[in-house]
Amino acid sequence: MDTRTDTPRPADEDKPDPLRIERLCIERGLKMTGQRRLIARVLSEAVDHPDVEELYRRALALDSRVSIATVYRTVRLLEEKGILERHDFGGGRARYEATDHGHHYHLIDVESGKVIEFSDEQHEALAKAIAARLGFQLVGHRLELFGRRATPEGAGAAG
Protein backbone atom coordinates (compact mmCIF):
# COMPACT_ATOMS: atom_id res chain seq x y z
CA MET A 1 0.00 0.00 0.00
CA ASP A 2 1.38 3.38 -1.01
CA THR A 3 0.70 6.37 1.28
CA ARG A 4 1.24 10.14 1.09
CA THR A 5 0.21 12.76 3.63
CA ASP A 6 -0.59 16.46 3.63
CA THR A 7 2.73 17.16 5.33
CA PRO A 8 5.39 18.92 3.25
CA ARG A 9 7.80 16.62 1.45
CA PRO A 10 11.52 16.55 2.23
CA ALA A 11 13.55 18.83 -0.04
CA ASP A 12 15.30 15.92 -1.73
CA GLU A 13 12.03 14.33 -2.93
CA ASP A 14 10.89 15.15 -6.44
CA LYS A 15 9.22 18.54 -6.44
CA PRO A 16 5.82 19.19 -8.03
CA ASP A 17 5.85 20.61 -11.55
CA PRO A 18 4.91 24.31 -11.14
CA LEU A 19 3.42 24.44 -14.67
CA ARG A 20 1.31 21.27 -14.48
CA ILE A 21 -2.08 22.99 -13.92
CA GLU A 22 -1.28 25.76 -16.40
CA ARG A 23 -0.61 23.16 -19.11
CA LEU A 24 -3.93 21.45 -18.34
CA CYS A 25 -5.70 24.82 -18.63
CA ILE A 26 -4.11 25.53 -22.01
CA GLU A 27 -4.97 22.00 -23.23
CA ARG A 28 -8.61 22.68 -22.35
CA GLY A 29 -8.62 26.02 -24.15
CA LEU A 30 -8.62 28.40 -21.19
CA LYS A 31 -7.23 31.89 -21.61
CA MET A 32 -4.36 32.25 -19.16
CA THR A 33 -4.34 35.66 -17.50
CA GLY A 34 -1.54 36.60 -15.13
CA GLN A 35 -3.69 35.87 -12.08
CA ARG A 36 -4.87 32.53 -13.47
CA ARG A 37 -1.23 31.60 -14.06
CA LEU A 38 -0.43 32.53 -10.47
CA ILE A 39 -3.31 30.47 -9.06
CA ALA A 40 -2.43 27.55 -11.36
CA ARG A 41 1.16 27.69 -10.07
CA VAL A 42 0.03 27.73 -6.42
CA LEU A 43 -2.22 24.73 -7.10
CA SER A 44 0.54 22.89 -8.98
CA GLU A 45 2.97 23.35 -6.11
CA ALA A 46 0.49 22.25 -3.42
CA VAL A 47 1.36 18.95 -1.79
CA ASP A 48 -1.76 19.12 0.35
CA HIS A 49 -5.48 19.62 -0.36
CA PRO A 50 -5.93 23.38 0.16
CA ASP A 51 -9.26 25.16 0.47
CA VAL A 52 -9.92 28.42 -1.41
CA GLU A 53 -8.86 30.60 1.52
CA GLU A 54 -5.55 28.78 1.83
CA LEU A 55 -5.01 29.11 -1.93
CA TYR A 56 -5.73 32.83 -1.58
CA ARG A 57 -3.16 33.20 1.25
CA ARG A 58 -0.51 31.43 -0.82
CA ALA A 59 -1.28 33.46 -3.95
CA LEU A 60 -1.35 36.71 -1.96
CA ALA A 61 2.13 35.97 -0.64
CA LEU A 62 3.33 35.96 -4.27
CA ASP A 63 1.22 38.83 -5.64
CA SER A 64 -0.57 41.36 -3.43
CA ARG A 65 -2.96 42.29 -6.27
CA VAL A 66 -4.83 38.97 -6.33
CA SER A 67 -8.33 39.05 -4.83
CA ILE A 68 -10.26 36.34 -3.01
CA ALA A 69 -13.04 36.72 -5.62
CA THR A 70 -10.56 35.93 -8.40
CA VAL A 71 -9.40 32.82 -6.55
CA TYR A 72 -13.00 31.64 -6.05
CA ARG A 73 -13.87 32.25 -9.73
CA THR A 74 -10.72 30.53 -10.96
CA VAL A 75 -11.19 27.50 -8.72
CA ARG A 76 -14.82 27.17 -9.84
CA LEU A 77 -13.75 27.41 -13.51
CA LEU A 78 -10.99 24.83 -13.07
CA GLU A 79 -13.45 22.51 -11.35
CA GLU A 80 -15.99 22.96 -14.20
CA LYS A 81 -13.27 22.18 -16.77
CA GLY A 82 -12.31 18.98 -14.94
CA ILE A 83 -8.87 20.26 -13.93
CA LEU A 84 -9.57 20.33 -10.19
CA GLU A 85 -11.46 17.89 -8.05
CA ARG A 86 -13.45 19.08 -5.04
CA HIS A 87 -13.40 17.10 -1.80
CA ASP A 88 -15.46 17.46 1.35
CA PHE A 89 -13.28 16.16 4.15
CA GLY A 90 -15.47 17.76 6.84
CA GLY A 91 -14.84 21.05 8.55
CA GLY A 92 -17.27 22.92 6.32
CA ARG A 93 -14.78 23.80 3.57
CA ALA A 94 -14.27 22.26 0.17
CA ARG A 95 -10.68 21.26 -0.52
CA TYR A 96 -9.10 20.75 -3.91
CA GLU A 97 -6.53 18.75 -5.82
CA ALA A 98 -5.65 18.29 -9.47
CA THR A 99 -7.60 15.59 -11.27
CA ASP A 100 -4.42 14.30 -12.95
CA HIS A 101 -3.04 13.29 -9.57
CA GLY A 102 -3.52 9.58 -10.24
CA HIS A 103 -6.11 7.27 -8.68
CA HIS A 104 -5.87 7.16 -4.92
CA TYR A 105 -7.96 7.21 -1.76
CA HIS A 106 -8.03 9.46 1.29
CA LEU A 107 -7.91 8.76 5.02
CA ILE A 108 -8.82 11.85 7.03
CA ASP A 109 -7.71 12.16 10.65
CA VAL A 110 -10.82 13.65 12.30
CA GLU A 111 -8.74 15.05 15.17
CA SER A 112 -6.12 16.95 13.17
CA GLY A 113 -7.71 17.25 9.72
CA LYS A 114 -4.59 15.67 8.21
CA VAL A 115 -5.28 13.90 4.90
CA ILE A 116 -3.36 10.74 4.11
CA GLU A 117 -3.43 9.62 0.48
CA PHE A 118 -3.05 5.94 -0.25
CA SER A 119 -3.56 3.41 -2.99
CA ASP A 120 -4.55 -0.20 -2.46
CA GLU A 121 -4.56 -2.78 -5.24
CA GLN A 122 -6.76 -5.15 -3.21
CA HIS A 123 -9.47 -2.50 -2.93
CA GLU A 124 -9.17 -1.76 -6.66
CA ALA A 125 -9.66 -5.45 -7.47
CA LEU A 126 -12.58 -5.73 -5.03
CA ALA A 127 -14.35 -2.68 -6.52
CA LYS A 128 -14.01 -4.12 -10.04
CA ALA A 129 -15.21 -7.55 -8.88
CA ILE A 130 -18.29 -6.09 -7.16
CA ALA A 131 -19.20 -4.06 -10.24
CA ALA A 132 -18.75 -7.13 -12.48
CA ARG A 133 -20.83 -9.32 -10.15
CA LEU A 134 -23.64 -6.77 -10.43
CA GLY A 135 -23.31 -6.66 -14.23
CA PHE A 136 -21.34 -3.42 -14.56
CA GLN A 137 -17.97 -2.34 -15.84
CA LEU A 138 -16.39 -0.01 -13.28
CA VAL A 139 -15.69 3.45 -14.72
CA GLY A 140 -14.78 5.23 -11.48
CA HIS A 141 -15.02 5.13 -7.73
CA ARG A 142 -14.03 7.01 -4.58
CA LEU A 143 -13.07 6.04 -1.08
CA GLU A 144 -12.73 8.51 1.77
CA LEU A 145 -12.13 7.08 5.20
CA PHE A 146 -12.50 9.12 8.39
CA GLY A 147 -10.79 8.00 11.58
CA ARG A 148 -8.73 8.82 14.61
CA ARG A 149 -5.43 7.29 15.60
CA ALA A 150 -5.81 4.16 17.69
CA THR A 151 -2.77 5.32 19.68
CA PRO A 152 -1.99 9.06 19.85
CA GLU A 153 1.17 10.05 17.96
CA GLY A 154 4.18 10.05 20.24
CA ALA A 155 2.55 7.75 22.79
CA GLY A 156 4.51 4.59 23.32
CA ALA A 157 3.47 1.34 24.91
CA ALA A 158 3.39 1.45 28.69
CA GLY A 159 6.19 -0.53 30.16
RODO-2510 file (C-alpha; in nm, 4 decimals, decimal comma):
residues 159
     n   res          X          Y          Z
     1     m     0,0000     0,0000     0,0000
     2     d     0,1376     0,3384    -0,1014
     3     t     0,0696     0,6372     0,1279
     4     r     0,1238     1,0142     0,1087
     5     t     0,0212     1,2755     0,3632
     6     d    -0,0586     1,6456     0,3627
     7     t     0,2729     1,7155     0,5326
     8     p     0,5389     1,8916     0,3247
     9     r     0,7801     1,6617     0,1454
    10     p     1,1519     1,6552     0,2234
    11     a     1,3554     1,8833    -0,0043
    12     d     1,5303     1,5917    -0,1734
    13     e     1,2026     1,4334    -0,2930
    14     d     1,0895     1,5145    -0,6435
    15     k     0,9219     1,8539    -0,6444
    16     p     0,5822     1,9187    -0,8030
    17     d     0,5850     2,0615    -1,1555
    18     p     0,4908     2,4313    -1,1138
    19     l     0,3418     2,4442    -1,4666
    20     r     0,1310     2,1269    -1,4480
    21     i    -0,2078     2,2985    -1,3923
    22     e    -0,1275     2,5756    -1,6400
    23     r    -0,0609     2,3156    -1,9111
    24     l    -0,3930     2,1452    -1,8340
    25     c    -0,5696     2,4822    -1,8626
    26     i    -0,4111     2,5525    -2,2009
    27     e    -0,4970     2,2000    -2,3234
    28     r    -0,8610     2,2684    -2,2347
    29     g    -0,8617     2,6019    -2,4154
    30     l    -0,8621     2,8397    -2,1188
    31     k    -0,7227     3,1886    -2,1613
    32     m    -0,4361     3,2249    -1,9158
    33     t    -0,4342     3,5659    -1,7498
    34     g    -0,1543     3,6599    -1,5127
    35     q    -0,3686     3,5870    -1,2085
    36     r    -0,4870     3,2528    -1,3470
    37     r    -0,1231     3,1601    -1,4061
    38     l    -0,0429     3,2525    -1,0469
    39     i    -0,3312     3,0472    -0,9060
    40     a    -0,2425     2,7555    -1,1356
    41     r     0,1159     2,7692    -1,0071
    42     v     0,0034     2,7729    -0,6421
    43     l    -0,2220     2,4726    -0,7101
    44     s     0,0538     2,2890    -0,8983
    45     e     0,2966     2,3346    -0,6107
    46     a     0,0488     2,2254    -0,3423
    47     v     0,1363     1,8946    -0,1787
    48     d    -0,1764     1,9125     0,0347
    49     h    -0,5478     1,9620    -0,0363
    50     p    -0,5932     2,3375     0,0160
    51     d    -0,9256     2,5159     0,0466
    52     v    -0,9923     2,8416    -0,1406
    53     e    -0,8863     3,0600     0,1520
    54     e    -0,5546     2,8775     0,1829
    55     l    -0,5008     2,9115    -0,1931
    56     y    -0,5729     3,2829    -0,1581
    57     r    -0,3164     3,3198     0,1249
    58     r    -0,0508     3,1434    -0,0816
    59     a    -0,1281     3,3461    -0,3953
    60     l    -0,1348     3,6713    -0,1965
    61     a     0,2135     3,5966    -0,0636
    62     l     0,3329     3,5962    -0,4271
    63     d     0,1216     3,8832    -0,5636
    64     s    -0,0573     4,1360    -0,3425
    65     r    -0,2961     4,2286    -0,6265
    66     v    -0,4825     3,8966    -0,6329
    67     s    -0,8327     3,9050    -0,4827
    68     i    -1,0256     3,6337    -0,3011
    69     a    -1,3035     3,6719    -0,5620
    70     t    -1,0559     3,5925    -0,8403
    71     v    -0,9400     3,2820    -0,6550
    72     y    -1,3005     3,1642    -0,6055
    73     r    -1,3871     3,2251    -0,9730
    74     t    -1,0718     3,0533    -1,0958
    75     v    -1,1189     2,7499    -0,8723
    76     r    -1,4824     2,7173    -0,9845
    77     l    -1,3753     2,7409    -1,3513
    78     l    -1,0990     2,4829    -1,3069
    79     e    -1,3449     2,2506    -1,1354
    80     e    -1,5988     2,2958    -1,4195
    81     k    -1,3271     2,2185    -1,6769
    82     g    -1,2311     1,8981    -1,4937
    83     i    -0,8871     2,0260    -1,3935
    84     l    -0,9569     2,0331    -1,0195
    85     e    -1,1465     1,7886    -0,8054
    86     r    -1,3445     1,9081    -0,5041
    87     h    -1,3399     1,7101    -0,1797
    88     d    -1,5459     1,7465     0,1352
    89     f    -1,3278     1,6164     0,4149
    90     g    -1,5472     1,7759     0,6837
    91     g    -1,4840     2,1051     0,8554
    92     g    -1,7273     2,2923     0,6319
    93     r    -1,4775     2,3801     0,3572
    94     a    -1,4270     2,2258     0,0168
    95     r    -1,0685     2,1258    -0,0515
    96     y    -0,9105     2,0754    -0,3910
    97     e    -0,6532     1,8750    -0,5820
    98     a    -0,5654     1,8294    -0,9466
    99     t    -0,7602     1,5588    -1,1269
   100     d    -0,4423     1,4297    -1,2952
   101     h    -0,3037     1,3293    -0,9568
   102     g    -0,3520     0,9578    -1,0236
   103     h    -0,6112     0,7272    -0,8685
   104     h    -0,5869     0,7164    -0,4919
   105     y    -0,7961     0,7214    -0,1764
   106     h    -0,8031     0,9460     0,1290
   107     l    -0,7914     0,8756     0,5018
   108     i    -0,8817     1,1851     0,7027
   109     d    -0,7708     1,2157     1,0653
   110     v    -1,0817     1,3649     1,2301
   111     e    -0,8742     1,5049     1,5171
   112     s    -0,6115     1,6948     1,3169
   113     g    -0,7711     1,7246     0,9724
   114     k    -0,4587     1,5665     0,8207
   115     v    -0,5279     1,3900     0,4898
   116     i    -0,3360     1,0738     0,4109
   117     e    -0,3434     0,9618     0,0484
   118     f    -0,3053     0,5936    -0,0253
   119     s    -0,3558     0,3410    -0,2992
   120     d    -0,4553    -0,0200    -0,2462
   121     e    -0,4557    -0,2781    -0,5241
   122     q    -0,6758    -0,5149    -0,3213
   123     h    -0,9465    -0,2498    -0,2933
   124     e    -0,9174    -0,1759    -0,6657
   125     a    -0,9662    -0,5445    -0,7474
   126     l    -1,2582    -0,5732    -0,5035
   127     a    -1,4349    -0,2683    -0,6515
   128     k    -1,4011    -0,4124    -1,0038
   129     a    -1,5212    -0,7550    -0,8879
   130     i    -1,8288    -0,6087    -0,7156
   131     a    -1,9198    -0,4058    -1,0242
   132     a    -1,8749    -0,7131    -1,2478
   133     r    -2,0825    -0,9320    -1,0150
   134     l    -2,3638    -0,6766    -1,0431
   135     g    -2,3312    -0,6655    -1,4227
   136     f    -2,1342    -0,3425    -1,4560
   137     q    -1,7970    -0,2343    -1,5841
   138     l    -1,6386    -0,0007    -1,3284
   139     v    -1,5686     0,3454    -1,4717
   140     g    -1,4780     0,5232    -1,1483
   141     h    -1,5024     0,5130    -0,7725
   142     r    -1,4033     0,7011    -0,4577
   143     l    -1,3068     0,6039    -0,1082
   144     e    -1,2730     0,8511     0,1766
   145     l    -1,2128     0,7076     0,5203
   146     f    -1,2498     0,9125     0,8385
   147     g    -1,0795     0,7999     1,1580
   148     r    -0,8734     0,8824     1,4609
   149     r    -0,5428     0,7295     1,5599
   150     a    -0,5806     0,4157     1,7693
   151     t    -0,2766     0,5322     1,9677
   152     p    -0,1994     0,9057     1,9847
   153     e     0,1168     1,0052     1,7962
   154     g     0,4184     1,0047     2,0235
   155     a     0,2550     0,7746     2,2795
   156     g     0,4507     0,4586     2,3317
   157     a     0,3472     0,1339     2,4908
   158     a     0,3389     0,1454     2,8693
   159     g     0,6193    -0,0532     3,0156
***
